[in-house]
Amino acid sequence: MKTVIMLIFILPACTVNENRNQKPFPVLATSADDEWATYEGKWLKQGGIIRFELSLKSGSLGYDSYYKLTEYFESDRSASGTPSHGLYSTYNRFANKELGICLHDVGTYENGNYLRFKKNNDIDGQDEMYFVTRGNDELLPCNNTFTPLTTDKRYTLHKRSNLFTVEGYFTMAEDSIEFFERNTREYWKITDLGEFNELTLAYHKLVKEKYEGIYLKALAYTVLDTTSKSGKGALVIKRIKSLGNDPTN
């Protein structure tokens, strides 16, 4: 959406039973009955970060399609957000089977002005927001001609699984983070989305020896990992709940 790195975790009195039946995390775990697909991402702007959560419900032929959008701005000094909801349209006149998406009547938001465009270039019209698909699981923010504003996957929106809590130990080698989830006893790659940068900084502050496992409890989700030959999803840390001090020790 490589060279295999063997990592040694220093864990408190626990071992992995390779023969045990493992319960995997939900990979893009939306049921067949779930009508909404949810995408998450972030956008860097001067002084902070805008975090996006966009849910799309596709209407059947002749029916409306709906969206729900939450934008949340974070900086060292403040935090604020705004919700929007309404109808969206899709356009399929693009190369490489891409799909254009236009969110109509997006709520006014000062921190996200540069991602908003007036309807039909009408100064008094409602704001709209544009995306174009890349593959089946990624949305690129665009201008009103569907020209991508970025193609960097760290700042695009990725289709995600339902949210769940993880607890275990993460370790870092070069620029790669691996996570051992102690409840399911599975190893996961943490992709460079979400709180990846925060984990990297924290690891260098907390680690005392090479390949040491650092305790982490967090709210997380999975996204499709296009770099994995196994087709296994990659873990995204959405919000850190506890870091460094294992309460069971």
JOGI-V969791 format. One record per residue. N is the residue number from 1. SS is DSSP state (H for helix, E for strand, - for the rest). OMEGA is omega in whole degrees, 0 to 359 (none if undefined). Layout:
# JOGI-V969791
n=N ss=SS omega=OMEGA
n=N ss=SS omega=OMEGA
This chain:
# JOGI-V969791
n=1 ss=- omega=none
n=2 ss=- omega=178
n=3 ss=- omega=179
n=4 ss=- omega=181
n=5 ss=- omega=177
n=6 ss=- omega=184
n=7 ss=- omega=178
n=8 ss=- omega=181
n=9 ss=- omega=172
n=10 ss=- omega=186
n=11 ss=- omega=182
n=12 ss=- omega=171
n=13 ss=- omega=175
n=14 ss=- omega=178
n=15 ss=- omega=181
n=16 ss=- omega=175
n=17 ss=- omega=185
n=18 ss=- omega=183
n=19 ss=- omega=183
n=20 ss=- omega=175
n=21 ss=- omega=185
n=22 ss=- omega=176
n=23 ss=- omega=186
n=24 ss=- omega=172
n=25 ss=- omega=177
n=26 ss=- omega=178
n=27 ss=- omega=186
n=28 ss=- omega=190
n=29 ss=- omega=169
n=30 ss=- omega=184
n=31 ss=- omega=179
n=32 ss=- omega=181
n=33 ss=- omega=181
n=34 ss=- omega=186
n=35 ss=- omega=185
n=36 ss=E omega=171
n=37 ss=E omega=185
n=38 ss=E omega=179
n=39 ss=E omega=177
n=40 ss=E omega=178
n=41 ss=E omega=179
n=42 ss=E omega=181
n=43 ss=E omega=178
n=44 ss=E omega=172
n=45 ss=E omega=183
n=46 ss=- omega=176
n=47 ss=- omega=180
n=48 ss=E omega=184
n=49 ss=E omega=169
n=50 ss=E omega=176
n=51 ss=E omega=183
n=52 ss=E omega=166
n=53 ss=E omega=185
n=54 ss=E omega=177
n=55 ss=E omega=182
n=56 ss=E omega=175
n=57 ss=E omega=184
n=58 ss=- omega=178
n=59 ss=- omega=176
n=60 ss=- omega=186
n=61 ss=- omega=178
n=62 ss=- omega=181
n=63 ss=- omega=182
n=64 ss=- omega=173
n=65 ss=- omega=188
n=66 ss=E omega=174
n=67 ss=E omega=170
n=68 ss=E omega=185
n=69 ss=E omega=172
n=70 ss=E omega=176
n=71 ss=E omega=184
n=72 ss=E omega=181
n=73 ss=E omega=179
n=74 ss=E omega=173
n=75 ss=- omega=179
n=76 ss=- omega=186
n=77 ss=- omega=186
n=78 ss=- omega=175
n=79 ss=E omega=179
n=80 ss=E omega=181
n=81 ss=E omega=178
n=82 ss=E omega=174
n=83 ss=E omega=173
n=84 ss=E omega=174
n=85 ss=E omega=181
n=86 ss=E omega=182
n=87 ss=E omega=173
n=88 ss=E omega=178
n=89 ss=E omega=178
n=90 ss=E omega=181
n=91 ss=E omega=184
n=92 ss=- omega=180
n=93 ss=- omega=182
n=94 ss=- omega=177
n=95 ss=H omega=175
n=96 ss=H omega=176
n=97 ss=H omega=177
n=98 ss=- omega=180
n=99 ss=- omega=176
n=100 ss=E omega=180
n=101 ss=E omega=178
n=102 ss=E omega=175
n=103 ss=E omega=182
n=104 ss=E omega=173
n=105 ss=E omega=178
n=106 ss=E omega=182
n=107 ss=- omega=178
n=108 ss=- omega=181
n=109 ss=- omega=185
n=110 ss=H omega=182
n=111 ss=H omega=181
n=112 ss=H omega=185
n=113 ss=H omega=185
n=114 ss=H omega=174
n=115 ss=H omega=182
n=116 ss=- omega=180
n=117 ss=E omega=181
n=118 ss=E omega=181
n=119 ss=H omega=179
n=120 ss=H omega=180
n=121 ss=H omega=178
n=122 ss=- omega=183
n=123 ss=- omega=181
n=124 ss=- omega=182
n=125 ss=- omega=180
n=126 ss=- omega=177
n=127 ss=E omega=174
n=128 ss=E omega=178
n=129 ss=E omega=189
n=130 ss=E omega=176
n=131 ss=E omega=170
n=132 ss=E omega=183
n=133 ss=E omega=169
n=134 ss=- omega=189
n=135 ss=- omega=183
n=136 ss=- omega=192
n=137 ss=- omega=184
n=138 ss=E omega=177
n=139 ss=E omega=178
n=140 ss=E omega=175
n=141 ss=E omega=185
n=142 ss=E omega=167
n=143 ss=- omega=186
n=144 ss=- omega=170
n=145 ss=- omega=181
n=146 ss=- omega=172
n=147 ss=- omega=184
n=148 ss=E omega=175
n=149 ss=- omega=175
n=150 ss=- omega=172
n=151 ss=- omega=179
n=152 ss=- omega=187
n=153 ss=H omega=178
n=154 ss=H omega=185
n=155 ss=H omega=172
n=156 ss=- omega=181
n=157 ss=E omega=184
n=158 ss=E omega=176
n=159 ss=E omega=186
n=160 ss=- omega=173
n=161 ss=- omega=168
n=162 ss=- omega=180
n=163 ss=- omega=177
n=164 ss=E omega=181
n=165 ss=E omega=175
n=166 ss=E omega=178
n=167 ss=E omega=181
n=168 ss=E omega=187
n=169 ss=E omega=178
n=170 ss=E omega=178
n=171 ss=E omega=186
n=172 ss=E omega=173
n=173 ss=E omega=186
n=174 ss=- omega=181
n=175 ss=- omega=182
n=176 ss=E omega=177
n=177 ss=E omega=176
n=178 ss=E omega=184
n=179 ss=E omega=174
n=180 ss=E omega=180
n=181 ss=E omega=192
n=182 ss=- omega=178
n=183 ss=- omega=178
n=184 ss=- omega=181
n=185 ss=- omega=178
n=186 ss=E omega=175
n=187 ss=E omega=181
n=188 ss=E omega=170
n=189 ss=E omega=174
n=190 ss=E omega=182
n=191 ss=- omega=187
n=192 ss=- omega=174
n=193 ss=- omega=176
n=194 ss=- omega=185
n=195 ss=- omega=183
n=196 ss=H omega=181
n=197 ss=H omega=179
n=198 ss=H omega=178
n=199 ss=H omega=179
n=200 ss=H omega=179
n=201 ss=H omega=181
n=202 ss=H omega=181
n=203 ss=H omega=181
n=204 ss=H omega=178
n=205 ss=H omega=188
n=206 ss=H omega=187
n=207 ss=- omega=179
n=208 ss=- omega=178
n=209 ss=- omega=186
n=210 ss=- omega=178
n=211 ss=- omega=177
n=212 ss=- omega=177
n=213 ss=- omega=180
n=214 ss=E omega=183
n=215 ss=E omega=179
n=216 ss=E omega=169
n=217 ss=E omega=188
n=218 ss=E omega=168
n=219 ss=E omega=188
n=220 ss=E omega=171
n=221 ss=E omega=177
n=222 ss=E omega=173
n=223 ss=E omega=178
n=224 ss=- omega=178
n=225 ss=- omega=183
n=226 ss=- omega=179
n=227 ss=- omega=183
n=228 ss=- omega=178
n=229 ss=- omega=181
n=230 ss=- omega=182
n=231 ss=- omega=180
n=232 ss=- omega=179
n=233 ss=- omega=176
n=234 ss=E omega=185
n=235 ss=E omega=175
n=236 ss=E omega=176
n=237 ss=E omega=182
n=238 ss=E omega=181
n=239 ss=E omega=179
n=240 ss=E omega=178
n=241 ss=E omega=180
n=242 ss=E omega=186
n=243 ss=E omega=171
n=244 ss=- omega=184
n=245 ss=- omega=179
n=246 ss=- omega=183
n=247 ss=- omega=180
n=248 ss=- omega=180
n=249 ss=- omega=none
